[in-house]
C-alpha cells in the first residue's frame, strides 16, 4: 500500500512543509470555489425570480381591475407572459408568447398559489431551461393565473464563466503560491542549515566551538543560544573531566612510584634490606592509595547520582542525632587534641548517617593536619537562616543546626576559601604529599553537605596575634536542616 504515510516521511522538511501547505491551500480553495458557485447560483436565481414576480404582480393588478390589454406590455425579449383562466384557456399573452398552449400543463398548475418551476424551454419557445412563476389574479367570480417565464441562459452562462475562471485560475494561483512558499520556507530554514553546518564543523574538528546565532529574534535564535550554552557546559564538563583524570592519574602514580622504588631498592640491597621498614613504607603507600581510590569512587558516585532525574536510590536517608554523631567521630581521636562540647539536648537532622560521619571525619582530619594545639567540635541550634541560593531543601523560614570544627592553625586566606573546595586543590603549605593529602577532603565535604540540603562556610577562628606569631585558626561551619525530634510525642 502506497500513500502519504509511505512517501511523505521520505521527503525533506522543506518539501514536507510545502506539500502540506499546498494540499491545505488546494482543499481550502476547492471548498471556497464550491461555496462561491453555490452562492452565485442562488443569488442569480433569486434575481430571476424577483424580476419574474415583479412582472407577474404587475399583470395581476391589471387582471384584478379587469383591464388586461392584449397583447400584454412586457419589456425585453427574455420574458414570456400568459394569463390563463380556470379552464386553462389563455385570456391574454405577451407579444412573443404562445397564445394556444399554456406554459404549464394542467397537472403542474396550482390554482390560487404562487409557484416556482423549471420547465423545458422548447415548451415556451426558448432554448435551455426556463424559470416559470405563477401568481393568482382576477376576481373570485373569474379567477385567473399569471404565468411568467424567464430564460435561465444568462444564469447558466454566468455560472459557466465563473466555473471556467476558477478551474483555470486556481491551479495557476496554487502554482504561484507554491513557488513563493518554496522560497519562503527555504529562507526560513536557512538558519537551521547554518546550525547544522556549524554542528558538523564542531564535530569534525572534535574541539570547542560555537554555533552561528541568527540576527532575527525568533525561536531559531533562542535555539542557537540554548545550544551554545549547552556546548559551553559540555566543554566545561570535558575540561573538568580531563583535569580530573590528569590529577587522578598523577595522584595515583605517586604512591605506585614510591612502592616501585621501595621494591627496586630492596631487591638491589638483597640481604641488607630492612624488610620491616620496607613493609611499613609499603603499607603507608597502600593505605594512601586505598584512601585515594575510595575518595575518587565516592566523588564518581556523587556525580552520577546528581545527574539522575529520579534522585539517589542507593542512599539511606533518615533522622540523625548530631550530638551522638559528633561523639562517635570524636571517640576515634585522642582528647586532647580533639575536644567536644556536647550539646544540652538532642539535635536532629535528616540525611545519610554514613555520609554525615564522613563529612565530620574529613573536617577533623583536615583540622588535625594543620592545628598547633587543639581541635574543637561543637553543635548548636536550631537557628533561623535565610535560604541559600542553589541549595536543595532551603526554603523560607528553614531552621538549621550549626556544626563547627575549629582549629588553631594558620587558617586559610579569604581569597582561597572558595578555591580549597575544588578537587585536587592544595594550598602551598599543604603541598607535602605525606601530610597534605590528595586535595579531595573538602570537595567531598561540600558535595555530601549539599546532598543533605545544607552548606559549608569557612572563617577565621580568631584574630591573628602578631606577638605570639599564632595564626588566626580556621572555623568550618556546616549548616544542616533542623528536624523535629522524631522521639517526641
C-alpha atoms as one frame of an Amber mdcrd trajectory, in Angstrom:
protein
   0.000   0.000   0.000   1.434   3.351  -1.079   0.174   6.639   0.239   1.181
   9.770   2.096   2.315   7.706   5.094   4.853   5.941   2.867   6.385   8.714
   0.765   5.834  11.840   2.881   8.390  10.924   5.614  10.996  10.269   2.897
  10.847  13.906   1.782  12.910  16.650   3.323  11.456  19.057   5.852  11.212
  21.805   3.235   9.345  19.540   0.794   7.044  18.186   3.519   6.097  21.684
   4.625   5.445  22.650   1.000   3.321  19.556   0.314   1.275  20.047   3.462
   0.818  23.762   2.786  -0.124  23.301  -0.884  -2.502  20.455  -0.042  -4.224
  22.530   2.625  -4.390  25.536   0.296  -5.837  23.423  -2.535  -8.524  21.946
  -0.292  -9.376  25.392   1.035  -9.584  26.913  -2.456 -11.706  23.996  -3.716
 -14.166  24.368  -0.867 -14.202  28.120  -1.390 -14.862  27.682  -5.089 -17.764
  25.313  -4.448 -19.250  27.733  -1.924 -18.754  30.626  -4.343 -20.526  28.821
  -7.169 -23.369  27.821  -4.856 -23.794  31.357  -3.518 -23.600  32.870  -7.006
 -26.172  30.439  -8.423 -28.522  31.061  -5.503 -28.178  34.844  -5.890 -28.758
  34.794  -9.668 -31.759  32.505  -9.182 -33.219  34.910  -6.652 -32.672  37.775
  -9.117 -34.524  35.894 -11.872 -37.414  35.044  -9.526 -37.666  38.622  -8.297
 -37.849  40.002 -11.842 -40.435  37.438 -12.893 -42.580  38.024  -9.794 -42.483
  41.810 -10.306 -43.804  41.353 -13.823 -46.410  38.817 -12.712 -47.599  41.057
  -9.847 -47.994  43.989 -12.243 -50.059  41.906 -14.684 -52.087  40.509 -11.765
 -53.058  44.070 -10.767 -54.324  44.649 -14.302 -56.305  41.418 -14.148 -57.857
  42.314 -10.785 -59.073  45.618 -12.252 -60.406  43.833 -15.383 -58.097  45.916
 -17.574 -55.917  43.289 -19.258 -54.583  44.577 -22.584 -53.830  42.181 -25.409
 -51.024  41.803 -26.143 -49.588  42.301 -22.621 -46.982  45.085 -22.467 -43.755
  43.343 -21.385 -40.324  44.894 -21.855 -37.409  42.782 -23.070 -37.192  39.651
 -25.135 -36.406  37.192 -22.362 -39.821  37.242 -20.671 -42.919  35.393 -21.799
 -46.262  36.186 -20.077 -49.573  34.379 -20.257 -52.832  34.846 -18.359 -54.975
  31.715 -18.148 -58.398  31.146 -16.627 -59.652  28.288 -14.514 -60.230  26.059
 -17.563 -56.645  26.519 -18.777 -57.556  28.848 -21.631 -55.200  31.684 -22.477
 -57.002  35.007 -21.931 -54.049  37.271 -22.722 -50.376  36.931 -23.644 -47.309
  38.977 -24.393 -46.473  39.642 -27.998 -43.919  36.816 -28.242 -45.759  34.266
 -26.065 -47.738  31.318 -27.377 -51.494  32.062 -27.486 -52.636  28.462 -27.839
 -50.549  26.282 -25.477 -50.082  27.323 -21.833 -46.554  27.291 -20.394 -47.601
  24.806 -17.704 -49.657  21.686 -18.128 -52.893  21.399 -16.062 -51.276  18.931
 -13.649 -48.422  21.404 -12.947 -50.646  24.391 -12.320 -51.945  25.010  -8.781
 -54.800  27.499  -8.903 -54.620  30.247  -6.330 -50.916  29.582  -5.395 -47.603
  31.316  -6.112 -45.297  28.793  -7.727 -41.690  28.496  -8.949 -40.981  25.846
 -11.565 -38.304  24.987 -14.108 -39.541  23.653 -17.460 -38.022  22.812 -20.811
 -37.529  25.935 -22.909 -38.945  24.323 -26.029 -42.421  24.484 -24.497 -42.018
  28.279 -24.220 -40.064  28.877 -27.396 -36.709  29.467 -25.698 -33.516  27.448
 -25.560 -32.411  25.719 -22.418 -34.238  25.565 -19.097 -36.777  28.249 -18.299
 -37.913  29.538 -14.938 -41.717  29.878 -14.688 -43.516  31.638 -11.819 -47.230
  31.794 -11.198 -49.284  34.477  -9.407 -53.074  34.232  -8.816 -55.101  37.130
 -10.258 -58.631  38.056 -11.347 -61.715  38.069  -9.144 -63.438  35.364  -7.106
 -66.078  35.123  -9.763 -63.482  34.735 -12.530 -60.139  33.514 -11.142 -57.089
  33.967 -13.361 -53.425  32.915 -13.112 -50.488  34.907 -14.446 -47.635  32.838
 -15.861 -44.254  34.490 -16.408 -41.335  32.621 -17.987 -37.727  33.834 -17.770
 -34.859  32.234 -19.645 -32.038  30.792 -17.467 -29.433  31.076 -20.220 -27.837
  34.176 -18.659 -27.580  32.428 -15.280 -26.078  29.314 -16.851 -23.642  31.424
 -18.871 -22.539  33.383 -15.801 -22.021  30.222 -13.745 -20.124  28.625 -16.623
 -17.815  31.637 -16.925 -17.124  31.699 -13.177 -16.540  27.936 -13.111 -14.089
  28.205 -16.023 -12.229  31.055 -14.350 -11.960  29.061 -11.132 -10.754  25.905
 -12.890  -8.116  27.870 -14.774  -7.203  30.418 -12.136  -6.989  28.180  -9.069
  -4.215  25.905 -10.422  -2.228  28.937 -11.554  -2.749  30.561  -8.162  -1.703
  27.396  -6.327   1.383  27.032  -8.516   2.405  30.641  -7.914   1.859  30.348
  -4.174   3.824  27.073  -4.164   6.814  28.816  -5.731   6.591  31.648  -3.206
   6.152  29.177  -0.333   9.183  27.164  -1.503  11.378  30.247  -1.385   9.912
  31.482   1.915  10.348  28.085   3.573  13.888  27.904   2.255  14.679  31.323
   3.687  13.081  30.326   6.994  15.088  27.097   7.228  18.377  28.692   6.161
  19.383  29.429   9.790  18.666  25.782  10.642  21.021  24.698   7.861  23.626
  27.092   9.221  23.238  25.477  12.642  23.663  22.047  11.047  26.831  23.072
   9.220  28.190  24.642  12.384  27.475  21.464  14.348  29.153  19.378  11.624
  32.257  21.567  11.770  32.409  21.299  15.555  32.017  17.520  15.339  34.634
  17.282  12.581  37.347  19.100  14.475  36.357  17.486  17.826  37.064  20.662
  19.690  35.324  23.653  21.239  33.224  25.872  19.036  30.030  27.862  18.837
  27.074  27.690  16.516  26.109  30.734  14.437  23.349  32.789  16.059  20.792
  34.291  13.622  20.132  38.010  13.840  16.355  37.588  13.939  14.936  37.447
  17.457  12.878  34.303  16.909  12.654  30.675  18.028  15.697  29.649  15.959
  17.822  32.339  17.608  16.728  31.113  21.035  17.518  27.549  19.945  21.003
  28.600  18.818  21.641  30.411  22.105  20.453  27.381  24.087  22.639  25.035
  22.028  25.666  27.303  22.503  25.053  27.319  26.244  24.854  23.528  26.143
  28.116  23.361  24.161  29.780  25.648  26.691  28.612  23.443  29.544  29.760
  20.313  27.728  33.144  21.850  27.026  33.480  22.929  30.645  32.488  19.425
  31.743  35.047  17.902  29.355  37.705  20.263  30.664  36.857  19.338  34.249
  36.888  15.669  33.324  40.282  15.958  31.610  41.696  17.843  34.582  40.160
  15.339  36.980  41.597  12.386  35.073  45.006  14.046  34.837  45.063  14.876
  38.550  43.779  11.430  39.488  46.428   9.771  37.312  49.113  11.961  38.874
  47.931  11.222  42.404  47.718   7.503  41.706  51.135   7.494  40.095  52.857
   8.911  43.191  52.172   6.032  45.631  52.734   3.497  42.882  56.095   5.096
  42.076  57.031   5.084  45.749  56.105   1.425  46.068  58.055   0.519  42.931
  61.091   2.437  44.173  60.943   0.751  47.568  60.793  -2.686  45.972  63.596
  -1.979  43.467  65.877  -0.700  46.231  65.042  -3.710  48.392  65.867  -6.060
  45.523  69.246  -4.429  44.893  70.188  -4.456  48.555  69.317  -8.113  48.827
  70.098  -9.450  52.279  70.852  -5.954  53.536  67.263  -4.853  53.097  65.469
  -3.625  56.193  62.290  -5.511  55.441  60.272  -4.190  58.441  60.934  -0.621
  57.254  60.113  -1.535  53.652  56.913  -3.194  54.795  55.962  -0.153  56.838
  56.540   2.174  53.874  54.601  -0.093  51.512  51.685  -0.286  53.914  51.640
   3.530  54.212  51.609   3.910  50.438  48.958   1.211  50.144  46.772   2.966
  52.705  47.224   6.246  50.902  46.374   4.609  47.571  43.317   2.943  49.082
  42.057   6.229  50.550  42.566   7.981  47.231  40.673   5.298  45.321  37.849
   5.381  47.879  37.616   9.182  47.567  37.558   9.015  43.775  34.857   6.347
  43.790  32.787   8.376  46.249  33.012  11.513  44.092  32.137   9.481  40.996
  29.035   8.069  42.717  28.007  11.537  43.890  28.388  12.949  40.371  26.448
  10.067  38.831  23.586  10.273  41.311  23.400  14.067  40.936  22.669  13.677
  37.206  19.869  11.159  37.710  16.365  12.679  37.478  14.987  10.142  39.949
  17.403  11.042  42.744  19.795   8.748  44.563  18.276   5.288  45.058  21.243
   3.828  46.955  21.237   6.352  49.824  19.858   5.542  53.273  18.224   8.749
  54.483  16.786   9.052  57.952  16.846  11.077  61.160  20.327  11.615  62.615
  21.073  12.929  66.124  24.019  15.306  65.728  25.252  15.111  69.325  25.646
  11.336  69.138  27.210  11.658  65.691  29.853  14.102  66.975  30.597  11.859
  69.955  31.074   8.866  67.641  33.519  10.798  65.472  35.369  12.388  68.426
  35.894   8.982  70.068  38.091   7.985  67.148  40.682  10.621  68.098  42.647
  11.243  71.316  41.471  14.004  73.649  43.354  16.249  73.597  43.873  17.476
  70.930  40.230  16.824  69.880  37.763  18.346  72.322  33.968  18.025  72.063
  31.471  20.480  73.502  28.380  18.266  73.952  25.012  19.893  73.223  22.485
  20.463  76.004  19.868  18.319  74.295  19.270  16.157  71.230  19.580  17.977
  67.900  18.112  16.121  64.937  18.685  16.450  61.218  17.864  14.278  58.232
  20.429  12.647  55.996  22.618   9.648  55.345  24.431   8.803  58.624  27.458
   7.378  56.797  27.795  10.492  54.642  27.480  12.872  57.598  30.029  10.802
  59.533  32.363  11.078  56.534  31.883  14.866  56.490  32.893  15.230  60.133
  35.806  12.802  59.799  37.212  14.706  56.824  36.905  18.021  58.662  38.560
  16.686  61.813  41.369  15.071  59.818  41.978  18.319  57.969  41.917  20.317
  61.221  44.372  17.929  62.946  46.704  18.197  59.964  47.071  21.959  60.483
  46.295  22.519  64.186  49.045  23.626  66.563  47.279  22.766  69.791  43.686
  21.536  69.696  40.601  20.970  67.578  37.162  21.803  68.986  33.852  20.262
  67.917  30.572  21.978  68.661  26.937  21.834  67.550  24.175  24.357  68.281
  20.695  25.027  67.057  18.209  25.346  65.798  18.996  28.736  64.202  16.784
  30.604  61.703  18.612  31.060  58.464  17.632  32.670  55.133  17.525  30.397
  52.107  20.866  29.830  50.418  20.757  30.096  46.576  21.300  26.783  44.856
  20.758  24.660  47.957  18.203  21.894  47.978  15.729  21.985  50.824  16.413
  25.579  51.831  13.099  27.367  51.903  11.819  30.477  53.634  11.787  30.066
  57.396  14.030  26.967  57.321  15.816  26.313  60.639  19.375  24.997  60.720
  21.751  23.333  63.164  25.320  24.596  63.074  28.172  22.109  63.412  31.574
  23.807  63.832  35.066  22.353  63.634  37.663  24.853  64.899  41.455  24.601
  64.909  44.249  26.982  65.962  46.345  26.502  62.866  47.462  29.028  60.242
  43.960  29.330  58.768  43.076  29.908  55.114  43.256  33.330  53.426  39.880
  34.724  52.414  40.896  34.717  48.742  41.481  30.951  48.832  38.420  29.844
  50.815  36.354  29.048  47.752  39.228  27.512  45.821  40.006  24.918  48.501
  36.671  23.211  47.781  37.811  22.363  44.246  39.047  18.855  43.672  42.798
  18.168  43.973  43.390  21.651  45.380  46.151  22.056  47.974  47.491  25.340
  49.227  51.231  25.977  49.324  51.652  24.970  52.965  49.885  21.673  52.313
  51.875  20.520  49.268  53.700  17.769  51.109  52.351  14.517  49.764  52.528
  12.701  53.030  50.802  15.334  55.131  48.775  17.295  52.634  46.579  14.542
  51.287  45.226  14.489  47.729  43.098  17.622  47.996  39.763  15.788  47.900
  38.639  16.071  51.523  36.892  19.457  51.364  35.494  18.681  47.903  33.841
  15.579  49.343  32.583  17.594  52.327  30.849  20.158  50.119  29.226  17.563
  47.867  27.904  15.477  50.762  26.621  18.507  52.690  24.824  19.760  49.582
  23.143  16.364  49.263  21.931  16.786  52.840  20.410  20.178  51.976  22.956
  22.293  53.853  26.019  24.402  53.239  29.632  24.897  54.356  31.344  28.165
  55.339  34.978  28.911  56.201  36.039  31.717  58.527  38.860  32.747  60.814
  38.632  31.222  64.278  40.136  34.323  65.953  42.133  37.437  65.020  45.819
  36.714  64.400  48.224  37.628  67.216  51.498  39.032  65.785  53.143  38.956
  69.220  52.810  35.199  69.536  53.037  34.537  65.778  49.987  32.332  66.102
  47.650  32.002  63.163  44.029  33.024  63.110  42.941  29.409  63.005  40.076
  28.114  60.906  36.435  27.635  61.798  34.441  25.384  59.461  30.677  25.806
  59.899  28.361  23.169  58.495  24.678  24.127  58.236  22.274  21.186  58.336
  18.473  21.472  58.182  16.852  21.091  61.573  14.413  18.231  62.055  11.696
  17.948  64.682  12.652  15.430  67.357  11.238  12.142  65.986  11.178  10.676
  69.516   8.950  13.483  70.879   5.278  12.743  71.461
